Amino acid sequence: NIRPSRVTYSTLISAYGRSGKTELARKVFLQMLAKRIEPDDYTFVGLMLGPATAGNFRECAKIASEMKDYDVKPTVHTYNTLIQAADIAGNYDKAVELYDELLREGIEPNNTTRELVVAVANRGASFYDRQQKTAAVASYAAGLVGVM
């Protein structure tokens, strides 16, 4: 008689999360809890994968806050997933804030973290540059309206 373990459940949750089946991931999570199997950081990262890929940062943050209820501490993998979600959502300031938080918590960034932060910096700089150009054009257009 083979019983599913935390690894079994977390792997299944991650597979559902990766494929965007967040409801099924949550259902398996609830089954895991019903069997009195404690979740770990990989379990919660698995739950965040679907929303993160969709850029639903708010849902990811909600899932991350659930970790406290189970005395699970965020890891580099948790932060990477949150940074990715913030990046996809276009919330570059939040992504940088999360990176700073990771460092304050004494968590060592890994290669994935570094790649995410560089990508966020590039996209964020490009985004803010476009915003400044748009504001300059709008200001110029407003000036033209005053001339006419």
C-alpha positions as CSV (number, residue, x, y, z in Angstrom):
1,N,0.0,0.0,0.0
2,I,1.8,3.1,-1.3
3,R,0.7,6.5,0.2
4,P,1.2,9.8,-1.5
5,S,3.8,12.0,0.2
6,R,4.4,15.7,0.4
7,V,6.6,15.4,-2.7
8,T,3.9,13.5,-4.6
9,Y,1.3,16.1,-3.8
10,S,3.6,19.1,-4.5
11,T,4.7,17.6,-7.8
12,L,1.0,17.2,-8.9
13,I,0.2,20.7,-7.7
14,S,3.1,22.1,-9.7
15,A,2.1,20.2,-12.8
16,Y,-1.4,21.6,-12.6
17,G,0.0,25.0,-11.8
18,R,2.4,24.9,-14.8
19,S,-0.4,24.0,-17.1
20,G,-2.7,26.8,-15.8
21,K,-5.1,24.5,-14.1
22,T,-5.1,26.5,-10.9
23,E,-8.5,25.1,-9.6
24,L,-7.2,21.6,-9.9
25,A,-3.9,22.6,-8.1
26,R,-6.0,24.1,-5.3
27,K,-8.2,21.0,-5.1
28,V,-5.1,18.7,-4.7
29,F,-3.7,21.1,-2.1
30,L,-6.9,20.8,-0.1
31,Q,-6.8,17.0,-0.5
32,M,-3.2,17.1,0.8
33,L,-4.3,19.0,3.9
34,A,-7.2,16.7,4.5
35,K,-4.6,13.8,4.6
36,R,-2.8,15.9,7.2
37,I,0.3,16.2,5.0
38,E,2.1,19.5,5.7
39,P,2.9,21.7,2.7
40,D,6.3,23.2,2.1
41,D,7.7,26.0,0.0
42,Y,7.5,23.9,-3.2
43,T,3.8,23.2,-2.5
44,F,3.1,27.0,-2.4
45,V,5.3,27.7,-5.4
46,G,3.3,25.1,-7.3
47,L,0.1,26.9,-6.3
48,M,1.6,30.2,-7.6
49,L,2.8,28.9,-11.0
50,G,-0.6,29.3,-12.8
51,P,-1.3,32.8,-11.5
52,A,2.3,33.9,-11.9
53,T,2.4,32.9,-15.6
54,A,-0.8,34.8,-16.1
55,G,0.7,37.9,-14.4
56,N,-1.8,37.7,-11.6
57,F,0.5,39.1,-8.9
58,R,-2.3,39.7,-6.5
59,E,-3.3,36.0,-6.4
60,C,0.4,35.0,-6.0
61,A,0.8,37.4,-3.1
62,K,-2.3,35.9,-1.5
63,I,-0.9,32.4,-1.8
64,A,2.5,33.5,-0.5
65,S,0.7,35.0,2.6
66,E,-1.0,31.7,3.2
67,M,2.5,30.2,3.8
68,K,2.5,31.8,7.3
69,D,-0.5,29.8,8.3
70,Y,1.5,26.7,7.9
71,D,4.8,28.0,9.3
72,V,6.4,27.8,5.9
73,K,9.1,30.4,5.2
74,P,9.6,31.9,1.8
75,T,12.6,30.6,-0.1
76,V,14.4,31.9,-3.2
77,H,11.9,29.9,-5.3
78,T,9.0,31.7,-3.7
79,Y,10.6,35.1,-4.4
80,N,11.5,34.1,-7.9
81,T,7.9,33.2,-8.6
82,L,6.6,36.5,-7.1
83,I,9.2,38.5,-9.0
84,Q,8.1,36.7,-12.2
85,A,4.4,37.5,-11.5
86,A,5.2,41.1,-10.8
87,D,7.2,41.4,-14.0
88,I,4.6,39.8,-16.2
89,A,2.0,42.1,-14.6
90,G,4.2,45.1,-15.5
91,N,4.6,46.0,-11.9
92,Y,8.4,46.6,-12.1
93,D,8.6,48.6,-8.9
94,K,7.0,45.7,-7.0
95,A,9.5,43.2,-8.6
96,V,12.4,45.4,-7.4
97,E,10.8,45.7,-4.0
98,L,10.6,41.9,-3.7
99,Y,14.2,41.5,-4.7
100,D,15.2,44.0,-2.0
101,E,13.0,42.0,0.5
102,L,14.7,38.8,-0.5
103,L,18.1,40.3,0.3
104,R,16.9,41.8,3.6
105,E,15.6,38.4,4.6
106,G,19.1,37.0,4.1
107,I,18.0,34.7,1.2
108,E,20.7,34.1,-1.4
109,P,19.7,34.9,-4.9
110,N,20.3,32.2,-7.5
111,N,20.9,32.4,-11.2
112,T,17.1,32.5,-11.9
113,T,16.8,35.5,-9.6
114,R,19.6,37.3,-11.3
115,E,18.1,36.6,-14.8
116,L,14.6,37.8,-13.6
117,V,16.0,41.0,-12.1
118,V,18.0,41.9,-15.2
119,A,14.9,41.2,-17.4
120,V,12.8,43.4,-15.0
121,A,15.4,46.2,-15.1
122,N,15.4,46.1,-18.9
123,R,11.6,46.0,-19.3
124,G,11.1,48.5,-16.5
125,A,13.6,51.0,-18.1
126,S,11.9,50.6,-21.5
127,F,8.5,51.0,-20.0
128,Y,9.4,54.2,-18.1
129,D,11.2,55.6,-21.1
130,R,8.1,55.1,-23.2
131,Q,6.0,56.8,-20.5
132,Q,8.3,59.8,-20.5
133,K,8.2,60.0,-24.3
134,T,4.4,59.8,-24.2
135,A,4.3,62.6,-21.6
136,A,6.6,64.7,-23.7
137,V,4.5,64.2,-26.8
138,A,1.3,65.0,-24.8
139,S,3.0,68.2,-23.4
140,Y,4.0,69.2,-26.9
141,A,0.5,68.6,-28.2
142,A,-1.0,70.6,-25.4
143,G,1.4,73.4,-26.3
144,L,0.3,73.3,-29.9
145,V,-3.4,73.5,-28.9
146,G,-2.6,76.7,-27.0
147,V,-0.9,78.1,-30.2
148,M,-3.8,77.5,-32.5
